[in-house]
Structure formats: C-alpha cells, structure tokens
Amino acid sequence: MLKIILALLIAIPSIALAEDTNTKSDIRRVIRKNLRDIKNCYKSSLEKVSNEEKFEGKIVAGWDFDKDGTVTKSWIVDEKTTMKNEEVKTCVTAAIKNWKFPANAEGKATTIHGYPFLMKLDEKKN
C-alpha cells in the first residue's frame, strides 16, 4: 500500500520572520487545517507521473495576507524548493490563495517568507 507522507517541518524560521502581527500558533493552526489541500496537490499530480520519475521533495511556499486574513499573493521560494514538478508547485500556490487567516487586531498585513512542506511516498506495506 502506498501512503503519501506530507510533513510540516517543525522548526519553522519563516514564521519567526513573519511580522508579529499574528501569532505563530494562529498561522500554524490555519496551515494544519488546510494541509489536505497540499496533500491533494501532490496526490493528483502523482497519478500522472511515470514510476521512474522521482516524485518527492520539499516545497517552500511564501504568501502575503491582508489585515482581514485574506491571502493576496502566494509564491514558491525556488532556491529552497527541491520538488521539481511544476504542476505540484502551481497547485500549492493556488491552494494557499484560498486559505483564510484570522484578522489582524492591529490592522496590519502579514508576510510568510517561506513555509516548508515535505512530500514523499511511504512504500511500506501495512
């Protein structure tokens, strides 16, 4: 049985770099709540690749969200991303644009400079 492993890397310097207008735990909570979106990007693209293609790696995404928590822009941090599949990367940025973060009490926008998602297959049989 193939099982998709999608991991959030626990040491997240990117959240530390985010302006302290939203708490780190609020940001992590939204990411965890929407992690299925990222997993679905990987899963749908996985069905289209050949068995020979190495289809795992890290995607580091960044995004901005406004004072109301609406994501206004998302991107891939290419120099930190090891996943080569463009379809997965495009899907991840599109998925993140649909996320909603808590409104900022100070009325400020927030930037996440790079949040890593690790994607790989677990080929162990259960």
C-alpha positions as CSV (number, residue, x, y, z in Angstrom):
1,M,0.0,0.0,0.0
2,L,1.4,3.3,-1.0
3,K,0.9,6.0,1.5
4,I,1.6,9.7,0.9
5,I,3.6,11.4,3.7
6,L,3.2,15.1,3.9
7,A,5.1,16.6,6.7
8,L,5.3,20.1,8.1
9,L,8.8,20.8,9.2
10,I,8.6,21.7,12.9
11,A,11.4,24.2,13.1
12,I,9.8,27.0,11.1
13,P,12.1,30.0,10.8
14,S,9.8,31.5,8.2
15,I,7.1,32.1,10.8
16,A,9.6,33.8,13.0
17,L,10.3,36.1,10.1
18,A,6.6,36.9,9.7
19,E,5.8,40.2,11.2
20,D,4.5,39.7,14.7
21,T,1.0,40.9,13.7
22,N,-0.5,37.4,14.0
23,T,0.6,34.8,16.5
24,K,2.7,31.9,15.2
25,S,0.2,29.4,16.6
26,D,-2.7,31.1,14.7
27,I,-0.7,30.7,11.5
28,R,0.2,27.1,12.2
29,R,-3.4,26.3,13.0
30,V,-4.6,27.5,9.6
31,I,-1.8,25.7,7.8
32,R,-2.6,22.4,9.6
33,K,-6.4,22.9,8.9
34,N,-5.7,23.3,5.2
35,L,-2.9,20.7,4.9
36,R,-5.3,18.4,3.0
37,D,-5.2,20.9,0.1
38,I,-1.4,20.5,-0.2
39,K,-1.7,16.7,0.0
40,N,-4.3,16.7,-2.7
41,C,-1.9,18.7,-5.0
42,Y,0.7,16.0,-4.5
43,K,-1.7,13.1,-4.9
44,S,-3.4,14.4,-8.1
45,S,0.0,15.0,-9.8
46,L,1.3,11.7,-8.6
47,E,-1.3,9.9,-10.6
48,K,0.1,11.5,-13.8
49,V,3.8,10.7,-13.4
50,S,5.7,7.6,-14.5
51,N,7.1,5.2,-12.0
52,E,10.7,6.1,-13.0
53,E,10.3,9.8,-12.1
54,K,11.5,10.7,-8.7
55,F,8.5,12.4,-7.2
56,E,9.3,13.7,-3.8
57,G,10.9,16.7,-2.2
58,K,10.4,19.9,-0.3
59,I,8.2,22.8,-1.5
60,V,8.9,26.1,0.3
61,A,6.0,28.5,-0.2
62,G,5.6,32.1,0.8
63,W,2.5,34.2,0.9
64,D,1.0,37.6,2.0
65,F,-2.3,38.0,3.7
66,D,-4.0,41.3,4.4
67,K,-5.3,42.7,7.7
68,D,-8.6,40.7,7.2
69,G,-6.7,37.4,6.8
70,T,-7.3,37.0,3.1
71,V,-4.3,35.7,1.1
72,T,-3.4,38.3,-1.5
73,K,-0.3,36.6,-3.0
74,S,1.4,33.3,-2.9
75,W,4.7,32.0,-4.4
76,I,7.3,29.3,-4.4
77,V,10.7,30.0,-2.9
78,D,12.6,28.4,-5.7
79,E,16.1,28.5,-4.1
80,K,14.8,26.4,-1.1
81,T,12.5,24.1,-3.0
82,T,13.7,20.6,-4.1
83,M,10.4,19.4,-5.7
84,K,10.9,19.6,-9.5
85,N,7.3,19.0,-10.6
86,E,5.8,22.3,-11.8
87,E,2.2,21.1,-11.6
88,V,2.5,20.4,-7.9
89,K,4.1,23.8,-7.2
90,T,1.4,25.6,-9.2
91,C,-1.3,23.7,-7.4
92,V,0.2,24.6,-4.0
93,T,0.3,28.3,-4.7
94,A,-3.3,28.2,-5.9
95,A,-4.4,26.3,-2.8
96,I,-2.8,28.7,-0.4
97,K,-4.6,31.6,-2.1
98,N,-7.8,30.1,-0.9
99,W,-6.8,29.9,2.8
100,K,-8.2,32.4,5.3
101,F,-6.2,33.5,8.4
102,P,-7.5,35.3,11.4
103,A,-8.0,39.0,11.1
104,N,-5.2,41.1,12.5
105,A,-6.1,43.1,15.6
106,E,-3.6,45.8,14.7
107,G,-4.9,46.1,11.1
108,K,-1.6,45.1,9.5
109,A,-0.8,42.7,6.7
110,T,1.5,39.7,7.3
111,T,4.1,38.0,5.1
112,I,5.2,34.4,5.4
113,H,8.6,34.4,3.8
114,G,8.9,30.6,3.4
115,Y,7.0,27.7,4.9
116,P,8.3,24.2,4.0
117,F,6.2,21.2,3.1
118,L,8.0,17.9,2.7
119,M,6.3,15.5,0.2
120,K,7.3,11.8,-0.2
121,L,5.8,8.4,-0.7
122,D,6.0,5.8,2.1
123,E,6.1,2.5,0.2
124,K,5.9,0.3,3.3
125,K,3.1,-2.2,3.4
126,N,0.8,-2.0,6.4
